[in-house]
Amino acid sequence: MASLEKLIARAEAVLARLEKVLPQPVEQVNWDTSAIAFRWRKRLNQAYLQPIHQTAPIHLDDLLYINRQKTLLEQNTRQFLLGLPANNALLTGARGTGKSSLIRACLHKFSSEGLRLIEVDKNDLGDLFDISECIVLRPEKFILYCDDLSFDEGDSSYKALKVALDGSVAAQPDNMLIYATSNRRYLMPEKISDNKTYTRGDDGELHPGETVEEKISFSDRFGLWLSFYSFAEDEYLEIVAHWLRYFGCDTKEVTDAKQEALQWAMHRGSRSGRIALHFARDYAGRMKS
């Protein structure tokens, strides 16, 4: 009897260790929540959608000098919500110019119409089909959001996204679109040898043209491309003024802030919306303290 009890105890210990390493079922989401955004999380080998109850209160009117990009993404999102054909979108360009803010602003504009957002880390792109299984029967419309997306040489995680975009036997769910942002137009590193017209590369690549096609075909699977650029000085100052007024600064404080705003941008090596917002927070905070 004692030996049997020991055997059972050992078996239970083995099973406990196995449970830690074996794939766990996806946790069911409590959809009866006020959350409009979710994050795909993994913890102890278990994957689940985590509600995000506080999202950045960004609005389309807060995003200046990207009118074309706003119009196109807003229209694409509206088509999606109406059940009309719509495209997966890739937003690329200079850092801090409003790529991710534009996606979040669309979420806030259309959340009352059933739009939801799921943030997915690059390292979890292999779970895209699991995520789609979680939402395919839901009445809401979901944007799968991949921020700052790029892949290093030899990184194979992009293949899961490439297949999900346009390359799998399984169709992308009608209630799901993929919106991604990146500082790289083609998402993958480009080399000088990519532009050489030869049949044998210096690095041993026998057909470098095929490598170029592989990189271009990846970004081509996004139906909508939106490019963002650094702002001119007057545009940057107008964005600063917008945020200073947002934080309660009066006309004199806005005017007096111009020189400091330019110095702030020079020290950071960029005139962008993000830099403008950071300066406005600092300046308005100092003026009100």
C-alpha positions in Angstrom: 0.0 0.0 0.0 2.8 2.4 0.9 4.6 1.6 -2.4 1.4 2.4 -4.3 1.0 5.7 -2.6 4.6 6.6 -3.5 4.0 5.6 -7.1 0.9 7.8 -7.2 2.8 10.7 -5.7 5.6 10.4 -8.2 3.0 10.2 -11.1 1.3 13.4 -9.8 4.7 15.1 -9.6 5.5 14.1 -13.2 2.1 15.3 -14.4 2.6 18.7 -12.6 5.9 19.2 -14.4 4.4 18.2 -17.7 1.6 20.7 -17.3 4.1 23.5 -17.1 5.7 22.8 -20.4 2.7 21.5 -22.5 0.8 24.0 -24.5 -2.2 25.4 -22.6 -5.6 26.1 -24.1 -6.3 29.7 -24.9 -8.1 31.4 -22.1 -11.7 32.5 -22.9 -12.1 36.3 -23.1 -14.8 37.9 -21.0 -16.4 40.0 -23.7 -18.8 41.6 -21.2 -16.4 44.4 -20.6 -16.1 48.1 -21.4 -12.6 47.6 -22.9 -12.2 48.6 -26.5 -8.6 47.4 -26.8 -6.9 44.1 -26.0 -3.4 42.8 -25.8 -2.3 39.3 -26.8 -0.4 38.0 -23.8 1.6 34.8 -23.0 2.2 33.7 -19.4 3.3 30.3 -18.2 2.7 28.8 -21.7 -0.8 30.1 -21.7 -2.0 32.6 -24.4 -5.0 34.9 -23.9 -6.5 38.3 -24.7 -5.9 40.8 -21.9 -8.4 43.8 -21.8 -6.8 47.2 -21.8 -9.2 49.4 -19.8 -7.2 52.7 -20.2 -6.2 53.8 -23.7 -4.5 57.0 -24.8 -7.2 59.7 -25.5 -6.0 60.7 -28.9 -8.4 62.1 -31.5 -8.1 62.6 -35.3 -8.3 66.4 -34.8 -5.1 66.3 -32.7 -3.1 65.0 -35.6 -1.9 67.8 -37.8 -0.3 67.9 -41.3 -1.1 64.3 -42.1 -4.5 65.0 -43.7 -4.0 62.7 -46.6 -3.1 59.8 -44.4 -6.0 60.5 -42.0 -8.5 60.6 -44.9 -7.3 57.3 -46.4 -7.1 55.3 -43.1 -10.4 56.7 -41.8 -12.1 55.8 -45.1 -10.6 52.3 -45.1 -11.7 51.7 -41.5 -15.2 53.0 -42.3 -15.5 50.6 -45.2 -14.4 47.8 -42.9 -17.1 48.6 -40.3 -19.8 48.8 -43.0 -18.9 45.3 -44.2 -17.4 46.6 -47.5 -14.1 45.6 -49.0 -11.2 47.1 -47.1 -7.4 46.6 -47.0 -4.8 45.7 -44.5 -2.7 48.8 -43.9 1.1 49.5 -43.5 2.1 52.9 -42.1 5.7 53.7 -42.7 8.1 56.6 -42.3 9.8 59.0 -40.0 9.6 58.3 -36.3 7.2 60.2 -34.2 5.1 61.5 -37.1 1.8 60.0 -36.0 1.7 56.5 -37.4 0.6 54.7 -34.3 -1.4 57.7 -33.0 -3.5 57.6 -36.2 -4.5 54.0 -35.6 -5.4 54.7 -32.0 -7.4 57.8 -33.1 -9.4 55.7 -35.5 -10.1 53.3 -32.7 -11.5 56.1 -30.5 -13.6 57.5 -33.4 -15.2 54.2 -34.3 -15.3 52.3 -31.0 -18.9 53.2 -30.5 -19.6 51.5 -33.9 -18.1 48.2 -32.8 -14.4 48.7 -33.6 -12.0 46.9 -31.3 -8.2 46.7 -31.4 -5.9 43.8 -30.5 -2.2 44.7 -30.0 0.2 41.9 -31.0 3.9 41.9 -30.4 6.2 40.9 -33.2 7.4 37.9 -31.3 3.8 36.6 -31.2 3.0 36.8 -34.9 3.0 33.0 -35.0 -0.2 33.1 -33.0 -2.2 35.1 -35.6 -4.4 32.1 -36.5 -5.1 31.4 -32.8 -6.1 35.0 -32.4 -8.4 34.9 -35.4 -10.0 31.8 -34.0 -10.8 33.7 -30.8 -12.7 36.5 -32.6 -14.0 35.0 -35.8 -17.5 34.5 -34.4 -17.7 37.8 -32.6 -20.0 40.6 -33.9 -17.4 43.3 -33.4 -14.8 44.4 -36.0 -11.1 43.9 -34.9 -7.9 45.7 -35.9 -4.8 43.5 -35.2 -2.2 46.2 -34.5 1.5 45.5 -34.8 3.5 48.6 -33.8 7.1 49.3 -34.9 7.2 46.3 -37.0 10.6 45.3 -38.6 12.6 42.2 -39.0 16.4 41.6 -38.8 18.4 39.6 -41.3 17.7 35.9 -40.7 14.5 36.6 -38.6 11.9 34.1 -39.7 9.0 35.4 -37.6 7.8 37.6 -40.5 6.7 34.4 -42.4 3.7 34.0 -40.1 2.5 37.5 -40.9 3.2 37.1 -44.6 1.1 34.0 -44.7 -1.7 35.5 -42.7 -1.8 38.6 -45.0 -2.2 36.7 -48.2 -0.8 33.2 -48.6 -2.8 30.8 -46.5 -5.5 28.4 -47.6 -7.6 29.8 -44.7 -9.1 33.1 -45.5 -8.6 36.1 -43.2 -11.8 36.5 -41.1 -14.2 39.1 -42.4 -14.2 40.9 -39.0 -10.4 41.3 -38.9 -7.9 43.7 -40.5 -4.2 44.1 -39.8 -2.7 47.5 -39.3 1.1 47.8 -38.8 3.5 50.6 -38.4 7.2 50.6 -39.2 10.1 52.9 -39.8 11.1 50.6 -42.7 9.1 50.7 -46.0 9.9 47.1 -46.8 10.0 46.0 -43.1 13.3 44.1 -43.6 16.9 45.4 -43.8 18.1 46.4 -47.2 21.7 45.9 -48.4 23.7 47.7 -51.1 24.0 44.3 -52.8 20.2 44.3 -53.2 20.4 46.9 -55.9 23.2 45.3 -57.9 22.3 43.6 -61.1 24.5 40.5 -61.0 24.0 36.8 -60.7 26.4 36.1 -58.0 26.5 38.2 -54.8 29.6 39.1 -52.9 28.1 37.5 -49.8 27.5 34.2 -51.6 23.9 34.9 -52.7 23.5 33.2 -56.1 20.3 35.0 -57.0 20.1 38.3 -55.1 17.2 39.4 -57.3 15.0 36.8 -55.7 16.0 38.1 -52.2 14.8 41.6 -53.3 11.5 40.1 -54.5 11.0 38.3 -51.2 11.4 41.6 -49.3 9.2 43.6 -51.6 6.5 40.9 -51.8 6.1 41.0 -48.1 5.2 44.7 -47.9 3.1 44.3 -51.1 0.7 42.1 -49.2 -0.6 45.2 -47.4 -3.2 46.7 -49.7 -2.9 50.2 -48.3 0.5 51.9 -47.9 0.7 55.3 -46.0 3.9 57.2 -45.9 4.8 59.7 -43.2 7.5 62.4 -43.3 9.3 64.8 -40.9 7.7 68.2 -40.4 9.0 71.5 -41.6 9.8 74.1 -38.9 6.5 76.0 -39.2 4.5 72.8 -39.1 6.4 71.6 -36.0 5.7 75.0 -34.3 2.0 74.8 -35.1 1.8 71.3 -33.6 3.6 72.6 -30.5 1.0 75.4 -30.3 -1.8 73.0 -30.7 -0.7 70.9 -27.7 0.2 73.9 -25.6 -3.4 75.2 -26.1 -4.6 71.7 -25.3 -2.7 71.8 -21.9 -4.2 75.2 -21.1 -1.6 77.7 -22.1 -2.7 81.2 -23.2 -1.7 83.0 -26.4 1.3 84.8 -24.8 2.7 81.5 -23.4 2.3 79.9 -26.8 4.1 82.7 -28.5 6.9 82.8 -25.9 7.5 79.1 -26.2 8.6 79.1 -29.9 12.3 79.5 -29.3 12.4 76.9 -26.6 10.4 74.5 -28.8 13.0 74.9 -31.6 15.9 74.3 -29.2 14.1 71.2 -27.8 13.8 69.8 -31.3 17.4 70.6 -32.1 18.7 68.8 -29.0 16.7 65.7 -30.0 17.6 65.8 -33.6 14.0 65.6 -34.9 11.0 67.8 -35.6 8.1 65.4 -35.1 4.7 65.3 -33.5 6.0 63.2 -30.7 8.8 65.7 -29.9 6.2 68.6 -30.0 4.0 66.8 -27.6 6.9 66.1 -25.2 7.9 69.7 -25.2 4.4 70.9 -24.7 4.0 68.7 -21.6 7.2 70.0 -20.2 6.6 73.7 -21.0 2.9 73.7 -19.9 3.9 71.9 -16.7 6.5 74.4 -15.8 4.2 77.4 -16.6 1.5 76.0 -14.3 3.8 75.0 -11.4 
